[in-house]
């Protein structure tokens, strides 16, 4: 499986986030209490870098992997690199830069040096979000702690496990993008809020016995003129849309 192929539509070039040459030293980090630490191979942490606003967001799990408490440090490339082992830092920096400037998706295994000195092994996955007009809008992805699995597995098993983890992470990322796009279509059609659009997606999923991801993909492809909506999905949307609003 190749993780370095460019997306079908090459995104317009964006400036890369300016990584700091050395770990930040001006920010006081508050370590996460032992009870709040991730117990290896735990829930994946998520992140998103808004290219237009030049703004980063990390989930609580992302902070926890680095041994930090959310809200005590500014998320971004400097903080990310500050927690990466010096020997792995150039690879992580290059992966993020290539993704932001050339649209190259990545999955990079690296060592995390936590604020308490503990070293963990993690896989960082990232991919650009592309708008309908082909413009790169954000870099988003996941990070997962794979330390415990690495320690117990044979080298061959480690490779297979990593490939499986990467595929699962990429699938999750693609699903999330499709769902967000479908929510946008429904919000436009129905003039509803984000939460209502998601509730409608799950309602359609439940009543048509399709995965939410598959319903979202069908709506997005139909809105783009690619394929017609399945009849059962279209019927539910027709009943849900306000009078005078075209179904997707």
NULOPA-612031 format. One record per residue: residue in three letters; x, y, z of N, C-alpha, C in turn. Coordinates in steps of 0.02 Angstrom, whole numbers, padded with zeros to 5 digits, always signed. Layout:
<nodes>
ALAXYZXYZXYZ ...
</nodes>
This chain:
<nodes>
UNK+00042-00060+00000+00000+00000+00000+00043+00062+00000 UNK+00028+00105-00046+00068+00166-00050+00033+00223-00014 UNK+00071+00258+00028+00044+00314+00065+00073+00379+00042 UNK+00110+00378-00012+00143+00439-00035+00117+00464-00101 UNK+00064+00432-00128+00036+00457-00191-00005+00519-00178 UNK-00004+00565-00226-00040+00627-00218-00113+00616-00230 UNK-00157+00659-00203-00229+00652-00214-00246+00660-00287 UNK-00305+00634-00309-00324+00639-00380-00322+00710-00406 UNK-00342+00758-00365-00339+00828-00386-00285+00862-00346 UNK-00236+00886-00379-00180+00917-00343-00203+00982-00311 UNK-00198+00987-00245-00222+01048-00213-00177+01107-00228 UNK-00207+01166-00225-00167+01226-00235-00117+01232-00179 UNK-00059+01254-00195-00005+01259-00146-00023+01305-00090 UNK-00007+01284-00029-00018+01325+00030+00048+01330+00068 UNK+00054+01382+00107+00114+01387+00147+00115+01332+00199 UNK+00173+01307+00214+00178+01255+00265+00183+01289+00333 UNK+00159+01253+00385+00165+01283+00451+00238+01290+00468 UNK+00257+01344+00500+00327+01357+00514+00349+01321+00577 UNK+00382+01263+00569+00403+01226+00628+00463+01258+00661 UNK+00464+01254+00727+00519+01283+00764+00580+01239+00758 UNK+00640+01267+00754+00700+01226+00747+00716+01186+00810 UNK+00690+01206+00866+00704+01171+00928+00641+01171+00970 UNK+00636+01124+01018+00577+01122+01061+00565+01188+01095 UNK+00501+01206+01101+00484+01269+01133+00502+01267+01206 UNK+00530+01322+01230+00551+01324+01300+00516+01377+01340 UNK+00475+01418+01305+00443+01474+01340+00375+01456+01369 UNK+00349+01396+01352+00283+01377+01375+00290+01328+01433 UNK+00255+01342+01486+00256+01297+01544+00207+01241+01532 UNK+00231+01178+01531+00187+01121+01519+00170+01088+01585 UNK+00106+01072+01594+00084+01038+01654+00075+00964+01638 UNK+00116+00919+01668+00110+00848+01651+00042+00820+01669 UNK+00021+00769+01631-00042+00735+01645-00032+00689+01704 UNK-00078+00688+01753-00073+00642+01809-00072+00570+01784 UNK-00038+00523+01821-00034+00454+01798-00101+00423+01782 UNK-00153+00438+01819-00218+00408+01806-00248+00431+01740 UNK-00225+00487+01714-00254+00514+01652-00213+00495+01591 UNK-00159+00458+01600-00116+00441+01544-00149+00387+01500 UNK-00135+00389+01435-00162+00337+01391-00129+00271+01407 UNK-00168+00217+01409-00141+00152+01426-00120+00115+01364 UNK-00073+00144+01326-00047+00111+01266-00103+00093+01218 UNK-00091+00089+01155-00140+00068+01105-00210+00092+01122 UNK-00217+00150+01151-00282+00176+01172-00315+00211+01114 UNK-00368+00250+01130-00404+00287+01078-00357+00333+01040 UNK-00369+00337+00976-00326+00380+00935-00338+00453+00952 UNK-00285+00492+00953-00290+00564+00960-00302+00595+00892 UNK-00338+00650+00889-00353+00683+00826-00324+00753+00825 UNK-00310+00777+00764-00286+00846+00757-00313+00874+00691 UNK-00312+00941+00687-00332+00974+00625-00296+01041+00621 UNK-00267+01055+00562-00234+01119+00551-00272+01156+00496 UNK-00305+01211+00514-00343+01252+00467-00293+01295+00429 UNK-00284+01281+00365-00234+01316+00325-00252+01390+00315 UNK-00316+01405+00311-00336+01474+00299-00330+01517+00362 UNK-00349+01488+00418-00345+01525+00481-00278+01518+00515 UNK-00235+01472+00489-00170+01458+00519-00179+01440+00594 UNK-00225+01392+00606-00243+01375+00674-00245+01299+00683 UNK-00215+01276+00738-00213+01205+00754-00263+01188+00808 UNK-00288+01125+00805-00330+01097+00858-00307+01026+00871 UNK-00299+01009+00936-00283+00941+00957-00338+00916+01003 UNK-00354+00852+00998-00402+00821+01044-00367+00808+01111 UNK-00406+00798+01164-00376+00782+01229-00330+00722+01227 UNK-00347+00672+01185-00304+00612+01180-00236+00628+01150 UNK-00235+00676+01103-00172+00697+01073-00126+00728+01126 UNK-00155+00773+01165-00117+00804+01220-00092+00751+01269 UNK-00136+00703+01286-00119+00653+01336-00061+00609+01314 UNK-00058+00593+01249-00002+00553+01225+00065+00587+01238 UNK+00066+00653+01234+00127+00691+01246+00137+00707+01320 UNK+00091+00683+01362+00097+00695+01433+00077+00764+01454 UNK+00034+00796+01415+00013+00865+01428-00062+00869+01443 UNK-00080+00919+01480-00150+00933+01495-00177+00983+01444 UNK-00235+00969+01412-00263+01017+01364-00271+01086+01395 UNK-00254+01137+01355-00262+01206+01378-00201+01235+01411 UNK-00149+01194+01422-00088+01219+01455-00033+01235+01406 UNK-00042+01220+01342+00008+01236+01291-00028+01245+01224 UNK+00001+01285+01180-00030+01300+01115-00015+01244+01066 UNK-00067+01208+01040-00054+01155+00992-00025+01183+00927 UNK+00017+01144+00895+00049+01166+00833+00111+01126+00819 UNK+00145+01143+00765+00206+01107+00746+00261+01114+00799 UNK+00273+01174+00826+00326+01179+00877+00315+01132+00936 UNK+00253+01130+00960+00238+01086+01017+00242+01012+00997 UNK+00219+00997+00937+00224+00928+00912+00296+00905+00909 UNK+00339+00946+00878+00409+00927+00870+00446+00926+00937 UNK+00424+00967+00983+00455+00968+01049+00447+00901+01084 UNK+00393+00865+01067+00381+00801+01098+00404+00741+01058 UNK+00437+00754+01001+00462+00700+00959+00536+00688+00974 UNK+00557+00626+00975+00627+00609+00987+00670+00646+00935 UNK+00726+00676+00956+00768+00714+00909+00786+00677+00846 UNK+00798+00612+00851+00817+00573+00791+00759+00565+00742 UNK+00698+00570+00766+00639+00561+00723+00610+00628+00701 UNK+00632+00682+00731+00603+00747+00718+00606+00769+00645 UNK+00663+00760+00609+00665+00781+00539+00613+00745+00495 UNK+00601+00680+00508+00552+00643+00467+00481+00669+00479 UNK+00465+00683+00542+00398+00709+00557+00389+00779+00527 UNK+00441+00821+00536+00437+00889+00508+00427+00887+00432 UNK+00465+00843+00398+00461+00839+00325+00393+00813+00303 UNK+00366+00764+00339+00301+00736+00321+00246+00789+00325 UNK+00246+00829+00378+00196+00882+00385+00205+00936+00331 UNK+00268+00954+00318+00281+01005+00267+00259+00982+00198 UNK+00276+00919+00179+00257+00892+00113+00181+00888+00106 UNK+00147+00871+00160+00074+00867+00157+00043+00935+00144 UNK+00068+00986+00179+00040+01053+00173+00057+01087+00106 UNK+00115+01073+00079+00137+01108+00019+00125+01069-00046 UNK+00125+01002-00042+00118+00962-00102+00060+00912-00100 UNK+00023+00912-00045-00035+00867-00041-00017+00794-00032 UNK+00042+00779-00004+00063+00710+00003+00038+00682+00070 UNK-00006+00632+00070-00028+00602+00133+00029+00564+00165 UNK+00026+00554+00230+00082+00521+00263+00059+00477+00321 UNK+00101+00430+00338+00094+00390+00399+00164+00378+00423 UNK+00183+00410+00477+00253+00407+00500+00256+00382+00572 UNK+00294+00329+00582+00304+00302+00649+00362+00341+00681 UNK+00354+00359+00744+00405+00399+00778+00401+00387+00853 UNK+00452+00409+00888+00453+00404+00961+00431+00470+00991 UNK+00387+00465+01040+00364+00523+01078+00399+00524+01145 UNK+00432+00581+01160+00464+00590+01225+00416+00631+01267 UNK+00382+00598+01313+00331+00631+01353+00361+00681+01401 UNK+00319+00724+01428+00343+00776+01474+00374+00746+01537 UNK+00356+00683+01554+00385+00651+01613+00447+00610+01596 UNK+00469+00612+01532+00529+00576+01512+00516+00507+01483 UNK+00456+00481+01490+00440+00416+01462+00439+00420+01386 UNK+00464+00367+01353+00466+00365+01280+00413+00315+01256 UNK+00370+00338+01211+00318+00296+01181+00328+00295+01105 UNK+00301+00244+01073+00303+00239+01000+00233+00254+00973 UNK+00230+00298+00924+00165+00318+00897+00168+00320+00821 UNK+00109+00317+00791+00103+00326+00719+00060+00388+00706 UNK+00088+00435+00669+00054+00497+00652+00031+00493+00579 UNK-00033+00502+00567-00062+00498+00500-00092+00565+00482 UNK-00081+00588+00421-00108+00652+00400-00127+00654+00327 UNK-00176+00694+00311-00199+00700+00242-00236+00766+00234 UNK-00229+00797+00175-00262+00861+00163-00336+00852+00153 UNK-00374+00901+00175-00445+00906+00158-00450+00952+00098 UNK-00485+00929+00046-00490+00967-00016-00561+00990-00028 UNK-00570+01053-00043-00637+01080-00056-00661+01058-00125 UNK-00724+01072-00141-00753+01051-00205-00719+01084-00265 UNK-00687+01141-00254-00653+01175-00310-00578+01156-00312 UNK-00559+01106-00273-00490+01081-00277-00441+01118-00233 UNK-00464+01160-00188-00419+01198-00144-00409+01162-00078 UNK-00346+01158-00057-00330+01128+00007-00353+01175+00063 UNK-00394+01148+00109-00421+01190+00162-00392+01174+00230 UNK-00372+01111+00241-00347+01092+00307-00306+01028+00302 UNK-00264+01019+00351-00227+00956+00361-00258+00924+00423 UNK-00280+00862+00417-00310+00829+00474-00286+00757+00478 UNK-00291+00729+00537-00268+00661+00544-00273+00635+00615 UNK-00237+00582+00627-00241+00546+00690-00171+00527+00714 UNK-00166+00514+00779-00105+00486+00807-00126+00431+00854 UNK-00090+00374+00853-00107+00319+00896-00045+00291+00929 UNK-00050+00276+00993+00005+00248+01032+00008+00173+01019 UNK+00063+00150+00990+00070+00079+00973+00126+00046+01013 UNK+00146+00077+01068+00204+00053+01107+00196-00019+01130 UNK+00140-00035+01161+00131-00102+01189+00131-00156+01136 UNK+00099-00142+01079+00099-00190+01025+00168-00202+00995 UNK+00209-00148+00992+00276-00155+00965+00319-00200+01010 UNK+00311-00191+01075+00354-00228+01121+00340-00303+01120 UNK+00277-00322+01108+00259-00392+01113+00265-00430+01047 UNK+00268-00395+00991+00264-00428+00926+00333-00441+00896 UNK+00335-00492+00852+00395-00506+00813+00400-00454+00757 UNK+00461-00444+00728+00469-00393+00676+00419-00399+00619 UNK+00407-00461+00594+00360-00469+00539+00290-00452+00559 UNK+00271-00470+00621+00204-00454+00646+00197-00379+00656 UNK+00251-00346+00675+00250-00274+00685+00233-00238+00619 UNK+00263-00261+00565+00251-00230+00500+00178-00239+00479 UNK+00153-00301+00487+00084-00314+00468+00036-00275+00512 UNK+00052-00270+00577+00009-00233+00623+00008-00159+00605 UNK+00067-00132+00587+00071-00061+00569+00031-00048+00505 UNK+00036-00092+00456-00001-00083+00394-00076-00084+00408 UNK-00098-00130+00452-00169-00134+00469-00192-00071+00506 UNK-00150-00046+00552-00167+00014+00589-00173+00074+00543 UNK-00126+00080+00496-00126+00136+00450-00188+00134+00406 UNK-00206+00074+00383-00266+00068+00340-00328+00087+00379 UNK-00333+00065+00442-00391+00083+00483-00394+00158+00495 UNK-00337+00189+00508-00335+00261+00521-00355+00300+00458 UNK-00330+00278+00400-00346+00313+00338-00421+00305+00322 UNK-00448+00245+00335-00520+00234+00323-00561+00279+00367 UNK-00540+00286+00431-00576+00329+00477-00574+00402+00454 UNK-00516+00423+00428-00509+00492+00405-00554+00505+00345 UNK-00554+00457+00296-00596+00465+00236-00669+00467+00256 UNK-00689+00424+00303-00759+00422+00325-00779+00489+00355 UNK-00735+00517+00397-00751+00580+00430-00760+00636+00380 UNK-00716+00638+00328-00721+00690+00277-00787+00684+00239 UNK-00805+00622+00220-00868+00612+00184-00928+00633+00225 UNK-00927+00616+00289-00983+00634+00333-00988+00709+00340 UNK-00932+00744+00348-00933+00817+00354-00960+00849+00290 UNK-00940+00822+00232-00964+00849+00169-01039+00838+00161 UNK-01062+00778+00180-01134+00763+00175-01175+00807+00222 UNK-01149+00819+00281-01183+00864+00328-01190+00933+00298 UNK-01138+00956+00263-01141+01022+00230-01195+01024+00177 UNK-01202+00970+00139-01254+00967+00087-01323+00971+00120 UNK-01333+00932+00173-01398+00931+00206-01414+00997+00240 UNK-01364+01029+00269-01375+01094+00300-01397+01145+00248 UNK-01368+01141+00188-01386+01188+00135-01457+01174+00109 UNK-01474+01110+00100-01539+01091+00074-01596+01107+00123 UNK-01582+01094+00187-01635+01098+00236-01633+01161+00279 UNK-01578+01198+00274-01571+01257+00316-01569+01240+00390 UNK-01536+01183+00405-01535+01159+00474-01466+01166+00504 UNK-01460+01151+00568-01397+01155+00603-01355+01091+00592 UNK-01292+01096+00610-01246+01040+00603-01272+00977+00637 UNK-01296+00984+00699-01318+00925+00737-01380+00893+00706 UNK-01424+00934+00678-01484+00907+00646-01465+00868+00583 UNK-01417+00894+00545-01394+00860+00485-01364+00792+00502 UNK-01326+00789+00556-01297+00724+00575-01351+00676+00599 UNK-01400+00702+00636-01455+00659+00659-01492+00630+00599 UNK-01500+00669+00546-01534+00645+00486-01492+00590+00452 UNK-01426+00599+00450-01383+00547+00422-01391+00481+00459 UNK-01390+00485+00526-01397+00423+00565-01467+00393+00558 UNK-01517+00436+00550-01586+00412+00539-01590+00374+00473 UNK-01561+00402+00421-01561+00369+00355-01522+00304+00360 UNK-01466+00304+00394-01426+00244+00402-01465+00189+00435 UNK-01501+00207+00488-01540+00157+00526-01597+00128+00485 UNK-01630+00171+00447-01690+00148+00410-01674+00116+00343 UNK-01614+00126+00317-01595+00094+00253-01545+00038+00263 UNK-01524+00027+00325-01476-00026+00341-01410-00017+00304 UNK-01389+00046+00299-01325+00063+00270-01281+00096+00324 UNK-01216+00092+00315-01171+00127+00360-01178+00202+00349 UNK-01167+00241+00403-01171+00313+00397-01123+00338+00343 UNK-01063+00308+00341-01013+00328+00291-01040+00317+00220 UNK-01075+00260+00209-01101+00246+00141-01157+00294+00122 UNK-01199+00311+00171-01253+00359+00158-01222+00427+00141 UNK-01171+00447+00179-01138+00511+00167-01107+00513+00097 UNK-01073+00459+00079-01041+00457+00013-01093+00463-00043 UNK-01149+00428-00035-01202+00430-00086-01229+00501-00094 UNK-01239+00537-00038-01265+00605-00040-01216+00651-00074 UNK-01152+00645-00056-01101+00689-00085-01094+00677-00160 UNK-01092+00614-00180-01085+00598-00252-01146+00621-00291 UNK-01206+00615-00262-01266+00638-00296-01266+00714-00303 UNK-01245+00749-00250-01243+00822-00252-01194+00846-00304 UNK-01141+00807-00316-01091+00826-00366-01109+00805-00436 UNK-01168+00774-00445-01190+00753-00511-01160+00688-00533 UNK-01129+00651-00487-01097+00589-00505-01145+00531-00515 UNK-01182+00514-00464-01230+00459-00467-01295+00479-00434 UNK-01348+00444-00453-01414+00458-00423-01417+00427-00354 UNK-01457+00458-00311-01466+00430-00244-01505+00365-00247 UNK-01488+00317-00203-01530+00257-00198-01602+00278-00181 UNK-01650+00240-00206-01720+00260-00199-01741+00268-00126 UNK-01718+00223-00081-01740+00228-00012-01711+00289+00023 UNK-01649+00306+00006-01618+00366+00034-01653+00428+00009 UNK-01667+00428-00056-01701+00486-00086-01770+00497-00055 UNK-01806+00442-00042-01873+00447-00014-01872+00480+00055 UNK-01823+00461+00096-01819+00490+00164-01800+00563+00159 UNK-01753+00580+00115-01733+00650+00106-01792+00692+00080 UNK-01831+00662+00035-01888+00698+00008-01938+00716+00063 UNK-01949+00669+00108-01996+00681+00163-01968+00732+00213 UNK-01901+00733+00220-01869+00776+00271-01860+00847+00248 UNK-01853+00857+00181-01840+00924+00155-01901+00969+00162 UNK-01890+01032+00178-01946+01079+00182-01975+01091+00112 UNK-02039+01111+00108-02070+01125+00043-02029+01171-00001 UNK-02022+01153-00064-01986+01194-00112-01911+01182-00114 UNK-01885+01141-00068-01813+01127-00068-01801+01064-00109 UNK-01754+01066-00158-01740+01007-00198-01704+00954-00158 UNK-01721+00891-00168-01685+00836-00135-01617+00828-00168 UNK-01568+00800-00131-01501+00793-00158-01500+00749-00218 
</nodes>
